[in-house]
Each structure stands twice: as structure tokens, then as C-alpha cells.
Amino acid sequence: MISFKAFVEKNPFIIVPGAYDCISAKIIEQLGFRAAYMTGFGVSASLLGYPDYGYLTMTEMATRAKDIAKSIKIPLIADADTGYGNLLNVKRTVEEYEQIGVSAIHIEDQVFPKKCGHFEGKQLISMEEHGEKLKSALNARKSEGFGIIARTDAASVLGIDEAIKRAKYYQECGVDAIFIDSPKSEEDIKKFGKAMNGIPIMINMVERKSSPQISAERLKEYGYHIILYPVTALLSVVKTMQQTLSVLKVQNDSTMLRPNLEDFDTLNELLGLQEVQLWETRFSIR
């Protein structure tokens, strides 16, 4: 496992796309991104076919994180929702995620079960209660190289000033980074970035009309260090798959689709078929 602290020191500003399975993570790595992010929204969609509304369990998320982490060599930052319960649940969550090769997790201050940060109707626990959960997480990890990121959803529920207050409190608890989710405006994003000092801050850019879309360069100017694009790949895949299968449904044939499809051999190259075949040849009985 790559130390999260060392990774952030080496990469003070980074773009991190969201992965929801092994193949999306491998493409992220293949294209040269320096880290991948396991999105809870994407896992809920791809594993359960459900919206990100608190359906996923810790074991389901940890199992998917384990598979993704094993499939790539770059660091994996993973969604750990609320820690899946109280202080003891948070302790177990950290223990499970740390031993499977994840570089960092984020834990948010919503009530359990939670909702996607960009959905309406979120509810928060108190700042103090979340602080205790974060302290539990920090004390549960075996190595300080395993990153604990505090996420606050307060900006869209209680306002940006409350989000700043909470973030500074979580920083005092000793976390390795702060993640602000779903702020309402660019001005709020700027205010939060300028208010935080001495700790890496993370934000996600979700492609929907009600969220401000800000360039990475401007976010860097505002003081952000890690920019997540959690559902960009998933939205692209869903759109492309709908278009492709719609043509197949009408034409009853895939011939005209071939120019828009990845080559079968290229896909197997991405999946490591050659290495598998070499291994099989090496140890097969002749």
C-alpha cells in the first residue's frame, strides 16, 4: 500500500477519476492518472442497480475496494460513507479497508444510513459526534500511511460557514485531509478553499446542472489539492451503452457498430491476457 501522506506530498495537486469496478480502474491507470477513486455512487449503481441511498453495506464496499486495489498499482482512495454506524463500526471499517490495500478512505458527517451528497434531504450528525468517529478511525489504523479523510456535507445543509467550522474542527482531530461535498456556489467553494490552511483539501466535481462546474485550474487557485471526478466515467459508459444497444435493438446486427467498439484483442491486452497465457505455458504439463 502506498502511503497517502507521502503520495500527497509528492503530488500536491491531482485529478482523480472515479472507478466503480476493476476495468474502469485499469483504464484510469492505463491513461496515466496517478490515483483512482472508488465511488460509492458507482458501486451502488453497478453492484446493486440502486441509487446511492444507503443500501450498500461495509462488507460489500470493502469487497469491491479489495478487487479494485488488487487490479491496479496506483493508489486507491475509497468512499467509506459514514463508517457504517457508530464508533465501533468505524473502527472495523478502518481495519477492513486498511488490510486490503486501499491508500485512504473518507468518512462523512451524515446520519447513517446516508444519501449521495448531491441528493436532497440529507441529515447530519453533530460536529462533536463526527469528531469522535474520526478519532476512532485514526486510532484504529495500524499505519499512519493509511489516510483518514474527513468529509463534511454541511455546506448544502447548514451553509458554508458551518462547513468551514466543522472542517477546522475535524482538522484539529488529526485527519490527513478534508473533503467538502456539494457546496452550492463557486463563491462558497472559493471561501472554503481560502479558509483552510495546513491540510490538503479535496472536492468532487459532479456533472449535474445544480452543481457548479469549475475548472481544475481555478480550483487549484482556490487552494484545493485533490479534485475528484467520481461519476464522469460512469455517466459516459451509460450514455454510450444506451446508444450502442439501441442501434443493436433496431438493426439486429452489430456490424455497423464495430468502428465505435474497442477491439477485442485490445481489451484482452488491458486485462492482462498475455501474462496469463505465459504463466499457463510456463507451468503446464508438456
Secondary structure, 3 states (H helix, E strand, C coil): CCCHHHHHHHCCCEEEEEECCHHHHHHHHHCCCCCEEECHHHHHHHHHCCCCCCCCCHHHHHHHHHHHHHHCCCCEEEECCCCCCCHHHHHHHHHHHHCCCCCEEEEECECCCCCCCCCCCCCECCHHHHHHHHHHHHHHCCCCCCEEEEEECHHHCCCHHHHHHHHHHHHHHCCCEEEECCCCCHHHHHHHHHHCCCCCEEEECCCCCCCCCCCHHHHHHCCCCEEEECCHHHHHHHHHHHHHHHHHHHHCCCHHHHHHCCCHHHHHHHCCHHHHHHHHHHHCCC
